[in-house]
Protein backbone atom coordinates (compact mmCIF):
# COMPACT_ATOMS: atom_id res chain seq x y z
CA UNK A 1 0.00 0.00 0.00
CA UNK A 2 1.48 3.35 -1.02
CA UNK A 3 1.33 6.41 1.18
CA UNK A 4 -0.83 9.29 -0.04
CA UNK A 5 0.57 12.73 0.57
CA UNK A 6 -0.88 16.17 -0.14
CA UNK A 7 1.58 16.58 -3.01
CA UNK A 8 0.94 13.20 -4.67
CA UNK A 9 -1.74 14.63 -6.96
CA UNK A 10 -0.82 14.37 -10.66
CA UNK A 11 -1.87 18.02 -11.02
CA UNK A 12 0.88 19.26 -8.67
CA UNK A 13 4.10 19.11 -10.66
CA UNK A 14 7.54 19.96 -9.28
CA UNK A 15 6.55 20.12 -5.59
CA UNK A 16 8.79 17.23 -4.47
CA UNK A 17 11.26 19.51 -2.69
CA UNK A 18 8.45 21.27 -0.84
CA UNK A 19 7.10 17.95 0.40
CA UNK A 20 10.56 16.96 1.69
CA UNK A 21 10.91 20.32 3.43
CA UNK A 22 7.55 19.88 5.18
CA UNK A 23 8.51 16.38 6.32
CA UNK A 24 11.81 17.70 7.72
CA UNK A 25 10.03 20.50 9.58
CA UNK A 26 7.55 18.07 11.09
CA UNK A 27 10.42 16.07 12.60
CA UNK A 28 12.00 19.01 14.44
CA UNK A 29 10.69 19.06 17.99
CA UNK A 30 12.97 21.57 19.72
CA UNK A 31 11.08 24.56 21.07
CA UNK A 32 14.12 26.65 22.04
CA UNK A 33 14.26 29.57 21.71
CA UNK A 34 10.61 30.60 21.86
CA UNK A 35 9.45 32.92 19.09
CA UNK A 36 6.55 35.00 17.78
CA UNK A 37 5.52 35.67 14.20
CA UNK A 38 3.37 38.72 13.57
CA UNK A 39 1.90 40.44 10.54
CA UNK A 40 2.83 44.11 10.38
CA UNK A 41 0.42 46.73 9.11
CA UNK A 42 1.97 49.51 7.12
CA UNK A 43 1.06 52.28 4.74
CA UNK A 44 1.94 50.11 1.73
CA UNK A 45 -0.75 47.42 1.73
CA UNK A 46 0.56 45.90 -1.52
CA UNK A 47 3.41 44.13 0.28
CA UNK A 48 3.01 41.48 2.95
CA UNK A 49 5.21 42.35 5.95
CA UNK A 50 6.08 39.92 8.74
CA UNK A 51 8.22 40.07 11.88
CA UNK A 52 9.79 37.07 13.59
CA UNK A 53 10.82 37.77 17.19
CA UNK A 54 13.00 35.27 19.06
CA UNK A 55 13.67 35.39 22.82
CA UNK A 56 17.47 35.20 22.98
CA UNK A 57 18.24 36.52 26.47
CA UNK A 58 21.92 36.19 27.32
CA UNK A 59 23.08 36.17 23.69
CA UNK A 60 25.06 39.12 22.36
CA UNK A 61 25.18 40.25 18.75
CA UNK A 62 28.43 38.34 18.23
CA UNK A 63 26.79 35.12 19.54
CA UNK A 64 24.01 35.25 16.92
CA UNK A 65 24.04 34.55 13.19
CA UNK A 66 21.16 35.08 10.75
CA UNK A 67 21.56 33.59 7.26
CA UNK A 68 19.47 32.63 4.27
CA UNK A 69 20.27 29.18 2.91
CA UNK A 70 18.35 28.35 -0.24
CA UNK A 71 14.74 29.08 0.78
CA UNK A 72 15.30 28.92 4.54
CA UNK A 73 15.94 31.64 7.09
CA UNK A 74 18.37 30.11 9.60
CA UNK A 75 19.03 31.69 13.01
CA UNK A 76 21.93 30.25 15.02
CA UNK A 77 23.06 31.09 18.52
CA UNK A 78 26.36 30.01 20.05
CA UNK A 79 27.62 31.20 23.42
CA UNK A 80 31.21 30.71 24.49
CA UNK A 81 31.59 28.75 27.71
CA UNK A 82 32.71 30.97 30.56
CA UNK A 83 35.35 29.06 32.49
CA UNK A 84 36.26 31.85 34.93
CA UNK A 85 32.79 31.96 36.52
CA UNK A 86 31.72 29.52 39.22
CA UNK A 87 27.96 28.98 39.37
CA UNK A 88 26.24 27.77 42.54
CA UNK A 89 23.05 27.37 40.54
CA UNK A 90 22.66 27.70 36.79
CA UNK A 91 19.08 28.14 35.69
CA UNK A 92 19.70 30.30 32.63
CA UNK A 93 20.49 28.07 29.70
CA UNK A 94 23.73 28.74 27.86
CA UNK A 95 23.24 26.40 24.98
CA UNK A 96 23.50 26.71 21.27
CA UNK A 97 20.47 26.62 19.02
CA UNK A 98 19.44 26.61 15.41
CA UNK A 99 15.96 27.70 14.34
CA UNK A 100 14.88 27.40 10.68
CA UNK A 101 11.98 29.10 8.93
CA UNK A 102 11.03 28.13 5.38
CA UNK A 103 10.50 31.21 3.24
CA UNK A 104 8.05 31.39 0.36
CA UNK A 105 9.32 32.49 -3.03
CA UNK A 106 9.87 36.22 -3.13
CA UNK A 107 10.22 36.71 0.65
CA UNK A 108 13.00 39.15 1.49
CA UNK A 109 14.75 39.79 4.81
CA UNK A 110 14.77 43.55 5.39
CA UNK A 111 16.40 43.90 8.82
CA UNK A 112 17.47 42.09 12.00
CA UNK A 113 17.60 43.97 15.32
CA UNK A 114 18.63 42.84 18.81
CA UNK A 115 17.11 44.79 21.71
CA UNK A 116 16.43 43.81 25.33
CA UNK A 117 17.10 40.11 24.67
CA UNK A 118 14.72 39.94 21.68
CA UNK A 119 15.96 39.36 18.14
CA UNK A 120 13.51 40.79 15.61
CA UNK A 121 13.76 39.88 11.94
CA UNK A 122 11.61 41.85 9.49
CA UNK A 123 10.50 40.23 6.24
CA UNK A 124 8.41 41.37 3.34
CA UNK A 125 7.07 39.88 0.17
CA UNK A 126 6.34 42.38 -2.56
CA UNK A 127 3.26 41.67 -4.62
CA UNK A 128 4.47 39.73 -7.66
CA UNK A 129 3.68 40.96 -11.15
CA UNK A 130 0.99 38.85 -12.72
CA UNK A 131 2.53 37.33 -15.83
CA UNK A 132 0.54 35.64 -18.54
CA UNK A 133 2.57 34.06 -21.29
CA UNK A 134 1.11 32.44 -24.37
CA UNK A 135 2.71 29.17 -25.44
CA UNK A 136 2.74 28.57 -29.16
CA UNK A 137 1.60 25.16 -30.29
CA UNK A 138 3.55 23.60 -33.11
CA UNK A 139 1.99 21.05 -35.41
CA UNK A 140 3.99 17.94 -36.27
CA UNK A 141 2.52 15.40 -38.67
Backbone as a printed PyTorch tensor [residue, N CA C, xyz], in Angstrom:
tensor([[[  0.8470,  -1.1800,   0.0000],
         [  0.0000,   0.0000,   0.0000],
         [  0.8900,   1.2410,   0.0000]],

        [[  0.6630,   2.1450,  -0.9360],
         [  1.4850,   3.3550,  -1.0160],
         [  0.8900,   4.4520,  -0.1470]],

        [[  1.7440,   5.3220,   0.2970],
         [  1.3350,   6.4060,   1.1750],
         [  0.8690,   7.5940,   0.3420]],

        [[ -0.3050,   8.1140,   0.6580],
         [ -0.8340,   9.2860,  -0.0390],
         [ -0.3930,  10.5300,   0.7100]],

        [[  0.1450,  11.4740,  -0.0190],
         [  0.5750,  12.7320,   0.5650],
         [ -0.1720,  13.8650,  -0.1210]],

        [[ -0.1920,  15.0430,   0.4960],
         [ -0.8850,  16.1700,  -0.1390],
         [ -0.3150,  16.5330,  -1.5110]],

        [[  0.9450,  16.2060,  -1.7600],
         [  1.5830,  16.5800,  -3.0110],
         [  1.6250,  15.4300,  -4.0120]],

        [[  0.8970,  14.3460,  -3.7640],
         [  0.9430,  13.2040,  -4.6730],
         [ -0.0540,  13.3290,  -5.8160]],

        [[ -0.7980,  14.4200,  -5.8720],
         [ -1.7400,  14.6280,  -6.9600],
         [ -0.9870,  14.7890,  -8.2750]],

        [[ -1.4900,  14.1940,  -9.3590],
         [ -0.8160,  14.3670, -10.6570],
         [ -0.9140,  15.7990, -11.1910]],

        [[ -1.7350,  16.6310, -10.5830],
         [ -1.8730,  18.0200, -11.0170],
         [ -0.8440,  18.9370, -10.3690]],

        [[ -0.1470,  18.4660,  -9.3430],
         [  0.8840,  19.2590,  -8.6690],
         [  2.2490,  18.7720,  -9.1550]],

        [[  2.8410,  19.5200, -10.0570],
         [  4.1030,  19.1130, -10.6640],
         [  5.2550,  19.9400, -10.0980]],

        [[  6.3390,  19.2770,  -9.7330],
         [  7.5390,  19.9600,  -9.2760],
         [  7.5210,  20.3610,  -7.8130]],

        [[  6.6460,  19.7750,  -7.0000],
         [  6.5550,  20.1240,  -5.5880],
         [  7.2500,  19.1080,  -4.6950]],

        [[  8.0980,  18.2570,  -5.2650],
         [  8.7950,  17.2280,  -4.4740],
         [  9.6470,  17.8380,  -3.3740]],

        [[ 10.3900,  18.9020,  -3.6940],
         [ 11.2620,  19.5050,  -2.6900],
         [ 10.4560,  20.1400,  -1.5620]],

        [[  9.2910,  20.6790,  -1.8740],
         [  8.4510,  21.2730,  -0.8350],
         [  7.9340,  20.1920,   0.1130]],

        [[  7.5720,  19.0530,  -0.4320],
         [  7.1030,  17.9480,   0.4010],
         [  8.2040,  17.4690,   1.3400]],

        [[  9.4370,  17.3740,   0.8460],
         [ 10.5650,  16.9590,   1.6870],
         [ 10.8320,  17.9840,   2.7760]],

        [[ 10.7080,  19.2600,   2.4450],
         [ 10.9120,  20.3190,   3.4330],
         [  9.8690,  20.2310,   4.5350]],

        [[  8.6150,  20.0030,   4.1780],
         [  7.5500,  19.8780,   5.1800],
         [  7.7630,  18.6670,   6.0750]],

        [[  8.2270,  17.5670,   5.5130],
         [  8.5100,  16.3840,   6.3230],
         [  9.6550,  16.6630,   7.3040]],

        [[ 10.6890,  17.3720,   6.8550],
         [ 11.8130,  17.7010,   7.7210],
         [ 11.3780,  18.6250,   8.8540]],

        [[ 10.5160,  19.5910,   8.5500],
         [ 10.0320,  20.5010,   9.5800],
         [  9.1680,  19.7900,  10.6130]],

        [[  8.4080,  18.8090,  10.1710],
         [  7.5480,  18.0690,  11.0940],
         [  8.3640,  17.2560,  12.0940]],

        [[  9.5890,  16.8860,  11.7300],
         [ 10.4180,  16.0680,  12.6020],
         [ 11.1640,  16.8850,  13.6530]],

        [[ 11.2840,  18.1980,  13.4550],
         [ 11.9990,  19.0110,  14.4380],
         [ 11.0850,  19.2860,  15.6130]],

        [[ 11.5240,  18.9160,  16.8160],
         [ 10.6870,  19.0590,  17.9930],
         [ 11.2280,  20.0290,  19.0250]],

        [[ 12.3680,  20.6610,  18.7520],
         [ 12.9670,  21.5650,  19.7240],
         [ 12.1860,  22.8770,  19.7550]],

        [[ 11.8630,  23.3310,  20.9460],
         [ 11.0800,  24.5630,  21.0720],
         [ 11.9170,  25.7250,  21.6020]],

        [[ 13.2420,  25.6020,  21.5270],
         [ 14.1220,  26.6490,  22.0360],
         [ 14.8290,  27.3160,  20.8780]],

        [[ 14.8910,  28.5860,  20.8260],
         [ 14.2640,  29.5710,  21.7090],
         [ 12.8090,  29.8220,  21.2930]],

        [[ 11.9890,  30.2840,  22.2320],
         [ 10.6090,  30.6010,  21.8610],
         [ 10.5790,  31.8000,  20.9130]],

        [[  9.5280,  31.8560,  20.0890],
         [  9.4550,  32.9210,  19.0920],
         [  8.0080,  33.3140,  18.8310]],

        [[  7.8450,  34.4980,  18.2630],
         [  6.5510,  35.0020,  17.7850],
         [  6.6900,  35.3230,  16.3030]],

        [[  5.5920,  35.2020,  15.5800],
         [  5.5220,  35.6680,  14.2000],
         [  4.2890,  36.5570,  14.1160]],

        [[  4.5010,  37.7890,  13.6520],
         [  3.3710,  38.7200,  13.5680],
         [  3.3200,  39.3740,  12.1940]],

        [[  2.1200,  39.7140,  11.7860],
         [  1.8980,  40.4400,  10.5410],
         [  1.9140,  41.9240,  10.8770]],

        [[  2.7140,  42.6830,  10.1420],
         [  2.8280,  44.1130,  10.3840],
         [  1.9240,  44.8700,   9.4230]],

        [[  1.2600,  45.8690,   9.9440],
         [  0.4210,  46.7330,   9.1110],
         [  1.2180,  47.9700,   8.7670]],

        [[  1.2220,  48.3360,   7.5210],
         [  1.9670,  49.5140,   7.1190],
         [  1.1900,  50.3200,   6.1070]],

        [[  1.7440,  51.4330,   5.7140],
         [  1.0570,  52.2800,   4.7440],
         [  0.9630,  51.6320,   3.3690]],

        [[  1.9300,  50.7750,   3.0320],
         [  1.9360,  50.1090,   1.7320],
         [  1.2630,  48.7500,   1.8850]],

        [[ -0.0050,  48.6700,   1.5450],
         [ -0.7460,  47.4210,   1.7340],
         [ -0.4980,  46.4320,   0.6070]],

        [[  0.2790,  46.8080,  -0.4190],
         [  0.5570,  45.8960,  -1.5250],
         [  1.5620,  44.8260,  -1.1290]],

        [[  2.3930,  45.0940,  -0.1340],
         [  3.4120,  44.1300,   0.2800],
         [  3.0070,  43.4840,   1.5970]],

        [[  3.2430,  42.1840,   1.6940],
         [  3.0130,  41.4760,   2.9500],
         [  4.2580,  41.6430,   3.8040]],

        [[  4.0850,  42.1300,   5.0520],
         [  5.2140,  42.3480,   5.9520],
         [  5.0270,  41.4870,   7.1880]],

        [[  6.1080,  40.7960,   7.5730],
         [  6.0820,  39.9180,   8.7390],
         [  7.2570,  40.2560,   9.6340]],

        [[  7.1220,  39.9310,  10.9310],
         [  8.2240,  40.0750,  11.8780],
         [  8.3040,  38.7920,  12.6990]],

        [[  9.5010,  38.2180,  12.7340],
         [  9.7920,  37.0690,  13.5870],
         [ 10.5880,  37.6150,  14.7670]],

        [[ 10.1290,  37.3260,  15.9840],
         [ 10.8230,  37.7740,  17.1880],
         [ 11.1960,  36.5510,  18.0150]],

        [[ 12.4970,  36.3910,  18.2760],
         [ 12.9970,  35.2700,  19.0610],
         [ 13.5050,  35.7780,  20.4010]],

        [[ 13.1930,  35.0520,  21.4850],
         [ 13.6690,  35.3860,  22.8230],
         [ 15.0640,  34.7930,  22.9900]],

        [[ 16.0810,  35.6530,  22.9390],
         [ 17.4690,  35.2000,  22.9820],
         [ 18.2200,  35.8700,  24.1270]],

        [[ 17.6040,  35.8920,  25.3060],
         [ 18.2400,  36.5190,  26.4710],
         [ 19.5820,  35.8610,  26.7410]],

        [[ 20.5840,  36.6870,  27.0150],
         [ 21.9180,  36.1930,  27.3170],
         [ 22.8190,  36.0820,  26.1090]],

        [[ 22.2740,  36.2290,  24.9060],
         [ 23.0760,  36.1710,  23.6920],
         [ 23.4140,  37.5900,  23.2550]],

        [[ 24.6600,  37.8200,  22.8940],
         [ 25.0620,  39.1180,  22.3560],
         [ 25.0000,  39.0550,  20.8330]],

        [[ 25.2020,  40.1840,  20.2120],
         [ 25.1770,  40.2480,  18.7550],
         [ 26.2110,  39.3030,  18.1420]],

        [[ 27.3780,  39.2120,  18.7650],
         [ 28.4290,  38.3390,  18.2340],
         [ 28.1230,  36.8510,  18.4290]],

        [[ 27.1730,  36.5160,  19.3120],
         [ 26.7870,  35.1200,  19.5350],
         [ 25.7290,  34.6460,  18.5420]],

        [[ 25.1430,  35.5660,  17.7940],
         [ 24.0140,  35.2540,  16.9160],
         [ 24.4170,  35.3580,  15.4540]],

        [[ 23.7980,  34.5310,  14.6320],
         [ 24.0360,  34.5530,  13.1920],
         [ 22.6990,  34.3360,  12.4860]],

        [[ 22.3870,  35.1980,  11.5470],
         [ 21.1640,  35.0810,  10.7450],
         [ 21.5910,  34.9400,   9.2970]],

        [[ 21.1970,  33.8310,   8.6550],
         [ 21.5620,  33.5860,   7.2640],
         [ 20.3520,  33.1080,   6.4800]],

        [[ 20.4660,  33.2180,   5.1680],
         [ 19.4720,  32.6300,   4.2710],
         [ 20.1890,  31.5460,   3.4940]],

        [[ 19.7010,  30.3260,   3.6080],
         [ 20.2700,  29.1790,   2.9120],
         [ 19.1810,  28.5890,   2.0470]],

        [[ 19.3630,  28.7420,   0.7380],
         [ 18.3470,  28.3540,  -0.2440],
         [ 17.0550,  29.0830,   0.0920]],

        [[ 16.0030,  28.3970,   0.4650],
         [ 14.7420,  29.0760,   0.7780],
         [ 14.4500,  29.0560,   2.2800]],

        [[ 15.4940,  28.9750,   3.0960],
         [ 15.3030,  28.9240,   4.5410],
         [ 16.0170,  30.0720,   5.2320]],

        [[ 15.3360,  30.6690,   6.1900],
         [ 15.9440,  31.6370,   7.0920],
         [ 16.4560,  30.8390,   8.2810]],

        [[ 17.7570,  30.9070,   8.5360],
         [ 18.3700,  30.1130,   9.6030],
         [ 18.9400,  31.0720,  10.6440]],

        [[ 18.5240,  30.8840,  11.9030],
         [ 19.0270,  31.6890,  13.0110],
         [ 19.7960,  30.7420,  13.9280]],

        [[ 21.0800,  31.0780,  14.1610],
         [ 21.9270,  30.2490,  15.0170],
         [ 22.4240,  31.0830,  16.1830]],

        [[ 22.5090,  30.4530,  17.3360],
         [ 23.0630,  31.0930,  18.5200],
         [ 24.0970,  30.1930,  19.1550]],

        [[ 25.2650,  30.7610,  19.4090],
         [ 26.3580,  30.0110,  20.0510],
         [ 26.9900,  30.9050,  21.0990]],

        [[ 26.9770,  30.4550,  22.3370],
         [ 27.6190,  31.1990,  23.4170],
         [ 28.9020,  30.4980,  23.8010]],

        [[ 29.9410,  31.2830,  24.0220],
         [ 31.2080,  30.7130,  24.4870],
         [ 31.0680,  30.3360,  25.9510]],

        [[ 31.6300,  29.2090,  26.3210],
         [ 31.5850,  28.7460,  27.7080],
         [ 32.4890,  29.6220,  28.5620]],

        [[ 31.9520,  30.1200,  29.6580],
         [ 32.7140,  30.9740,  30.5590],
         [ 33.3550,  30.1080,  31.6370]],

        [[ 34.6550,  29.9340,  31.5500],
         [ 35.3500,  29.0600,  32.4920],
         [ 35.7580,  29.7820,  33.7680]],

        [[ 35.8200,  31.1150,  33.7430],
         [ 36.2650,  31.8500,  34.9290],
         [ 35.1480,  32.0810,  35.9360]],

        [[ 33.9100,  31.7540,  35.5960],
         [ 32.7940,  31.9560,  36.5240],
         [ 32.4300,  30.6390,  37.1960]],

        [[ 32.1330,  30.7060,  38.4800],
         [ 31.7200,  29.5190,  39.2250],
         [ 30.2620,  29.7080,  39.6380]],

        [[ 29.3860,  28.8720,  39.0970],
         [ 27.9640,  28.9780,  39.3730],
         [ 27.5890,  28.0700,  40.5430]],

        [[ 26.8220,  28.5870,  41.4900],
         [ 26.2430,  27.7660,  42.5450],
         [ 24.9390,  27.1530,  42.0620]],

        [[ 24.2530,  27.8830,  41.2120],
         [ 23.0480,  27.3680,  40.5440],
         [ 23.0290,  27.9860,  39.1600]],

        [[ 22.7340,  27.1870,  38.1540],
         [ 22.6650,  27.7010,  36.7870],
         [ 21.3090,  27.3580,  36.1980]],

        [[ 20.4240,  28.3370,  36.2210],
         [ 19.0750,  28.1410,  35.6920],
         [ 18.8650,  28.7950,  34.3420]],

        [[ 19.7860,  29.6450,  33.9390],
         [ 19.6970,  30.2980,  32.6290],
         [ 20.5060,  29.4690,  31.6530]],

        [[ 19.8310,  28.9490,  30.6550],
         [ 20.4920,  28.0650,  29.7010],
         [ 21.5310,  28.8210,  28.8930]],

        [[ 22.6710,  28.2010,  28.7070],
         [ 23.7330,  28.7400,  27.8550],
         [ 24.0350,  27.6880,  26.8110]],

        [[ 23.0650,  27.4410,  25.9790],
         [ 23.2380,  26.3960,  24.9820],
         [ 23.1250,  26.9910,  23.5920]],

        [[ 23.6100,  26.2500,  22.6460],
         [ 23.5010,  26.7120,  21.2700],
         [ 22.1580,  26.2630,  20.6990]],

        [[ 21.7330,  26.9640,  19.6620],
         [ 20.4730,  26.6210,  19.0200],
         [ 20.5630,  26.9150,  17.5390]],

        [[ 19.6420,  26.3010,  16.8200],
         [ 19.4410,  26.6120,  15.4080],
         [ 17.9490,  26.5550,  15.1460]],

        [[ 17.3960,  27.6180,  14.6480],
         [ 15.9610,  27.6990,  14.3440],
         [ 15.8260,  28.0230,  12.8600]],

        [[ 15.0550,  27.2160,  12.1230],
         [ 14.8790,  27.3980,  10.6830],
         [ 13.4390,  27.7700,  10.3630]],

        [[ 13.2870,  28.6950,   9.4460],
         [ 11.9810,  29.1040,   8.9340],
         [ 12.0310,  28.9830,   7.4190]],

        [[ 11.0830,  28.2700,   6.8310],
         [ 11.0280,  28.1310,   5.3820],
         [ 10.3540,  29.3700,   4.8080]],

        [[ 11.0140,  29.9880,   3.8440],
         [ 10.4980,  31.2060,   3.2370],
         [  9.8380,  30.8910,   1.8930]],

        [[  8.7120,  31.5220,   1.6440],
         [  8.0460,  31.3870,   0.3590],
         [  8.8470,  32.1390,  -0.6990]],

        [[  8.6300,  31.7970,  -1.9400],
         [  9.3160,  32.4870,  -3.0280],
         [  9.0120,  33.9750,  -2.9670]],

        [[ 10.0340,  34.7820,  -3.1260],
         [  9.8720,  36.2240,  -3.1330],
         [ 10.0300,  36.8920,  -1.7770]],

        [[ 10.0480,  36.1120,  -0.6740],
         [ 10.2220,  36.7110,   0.6540],
         [ 11.6260,  37.2900,   0.7610]],

        [[ 11.7240,  38.4810,   1.3460],
         [ 13.0000,  39.1540,   1.4930],
         [ 13.1970,  39.5630,   2.9440]],

        [[ 14.4080,  39.3450,   3.4560],
         [ 14.7490,  39.7940,   4.8070],
         [ 15.1740,  41.2490,   4.7090]],

        [[ 14.4940,  42.1150,   5.4460],
         [ 14.7690,  43.5480,   5.3930],
         [ 15.7170,  43.9950,   6.5030]],

        [[ 15.5710,  43.4510,   7.7060],
         [ 16.4010,  43.9010,   8.8220],
         [ 16.3680,  42.8650,   9.9340]],

        [[ 17.4100,  42.9060,  10.7810],
         [ 17.4730,  42.0950,  11.9960],
         [ 17.9950,  42.9970,  13.1030]],

        [[ 17.2470,  43.0880,  14.2070],
         [ 17.6000,  43.9690,  15.3210],
         [ 17.5810,  43.1850,  16.6260]],

        [[ 18.5450,  43.4570,  17.4900],
         [ 18.6310,  42.8440,  18.8130],
         [ 18.4360,  43.9400,  19.8520]],

        [[ 17.3840,  43.7910,  20.6780],
         [ 17.1050,  44.7880,  21.7080],
         [ 16.4370,  44.1060,  22.8900]],

        [[ 16.9850,  44.3370,  24.0840],
         [ 16.4290,  43.8050,  25.3280],
         [ 16.2380,  42.2910,  25.2990]],

        [[ 17.1670,  41.5690,  24.6980],
         [ 17.0960,  40.1110,  24.6650],
         [ 16.1430,  39.5500,  23.6360]],

        [[ 15.6230,  40.3900,  22.7450],
         [ 14.7240,  39.9430,  21.6840],
         [ 15.3580,  40.2290,  20.3300]],

        [[ 15.4550,  39.2070,  19.5010],
         [ 15.9640,  39.3560,  18.1440],
         [ 14.7610,  39.4450,  17.2110]],

        [[ 14.6180,  40.5810,  16.5430],
         [ 13.5080,  40.7950,  15.6110],
         [ 14.0330,  40.7790,  14.1930]],

        [[ 13.3870,  39.9930,  13.3450],
         [ 13.7620,  39.8820,  11.9380],
         [ 12.5510,  40.2830,  11.1110]],

        [[ 12.7020,  41.3420,  10.3120],
         [ 11.6070,  41.8480,   9.4850],
         [ 11.7180,  41.2900,   8.0730]],

        [[ 10.5910,  40.8160,   7.5800],
         [ 10.5030,  40.2310,   6.2450],
         [  9.4080,  40.9390,   5.4650]],

        [[  9.5470,  40.9570,   4.1570],
         [  8.4090,  41.3720,   3.3440],
         [  8.4200,  40.6150,   2.0300]],

        [[  7.2400,  40.5360,   1.4660],
         [  7.0650,  39.8830,   0.1730],
         [  6.3120,  40.8510,  -0.7220]],

        [[  7.0380,  41.4800,  -1.6440],
         [  6.3400,  42.3820,  -2.5600],
         [  5.3270,  41.6090,  -3.4020]],

        [[  4.2830,  42.2870,  -3.7730],
         [  3.2570,  41.6660,  -4.6160],
         [  3.8840,  41.3410,  -5.9670]],

        [[  3.8430,  40.0790,  -6.3850],
         [  4.4750,  39.7250,  -7.6630],
         [  3.6600,  40.2600,  -8.8430]],

        [[  4.3680,  40.5570,  -9.9170],
         [  3.6810,  40.9580, -11.1480],
         [  2.9850,  39.7430, -11.7180]],

        [[  1.7480,  39.9430, -12.1160],
         [  0.9940,  38.8460, -12.7210],
         [  1.4400,  38.7140, -14.1600]],

        [[  1.9720,  37.5600, -14.5130],
         [  2.5300,  37.3320, -15.8290],
         [  1.7240,  36.2620, -16.5340]],

        [[  1.2230,  36.6050, -17.6910],
         [  0.5360,  35.6360, -18.5380],
         [  1.3520,  35.5170, -19.8140]],

        [[  1.7450,  34.3000, -20.1160],
         [  2.5720,  34.0640, -21.2920],
         [  1.8980,  33.0360, -22.1710]],

        [[  1.7420,  33.3620, -23.4400],
         [  1.1070,  32.4450, -24.3730],
         [  2.1550,  31.4830, -24.9150]],

        [[  1.8250,  30.2140, -24.9280],
         [  2.7080,  29.1690, -25.4410],
         [  2.2210,  28.7920, -26.8200]],

        [[  3.0990,  28.9380, -27.7940],
         [  2.7380,  28.5700, -29.1630],
         [  2.7050,  27.0560, -29.3090]],

        [[  1.7520,  26.5810, -30.0550],
         [  1.6010,  25.1590, -30.2890],
         [  2.1050,  24.8470, -31.6970]],

        [[  3.0530,  23.9760, -31.7770],
         [  3.5540,  23.6040, -33.1080],
         [  2.8800,  22.3230, -33.5450]],

        [[  2.6650,  22.2190, -34.8350],
         [  1.9870,  21.0490, -35.4080],
         [  3.0370,  20.1760, -36.0740]],

        [[  3.0590,  18.9010, -35.6890],
         [  3.9940,  17.9360, -36.2700],
         [  3.2010,  16.7530, -36.7790]],

        [[  3.2480,  16.5340, -38.0810],
         [  2.5200,  15.4010, -38.6730],
         [  3.4650,  14.3440, -39.1570]]])
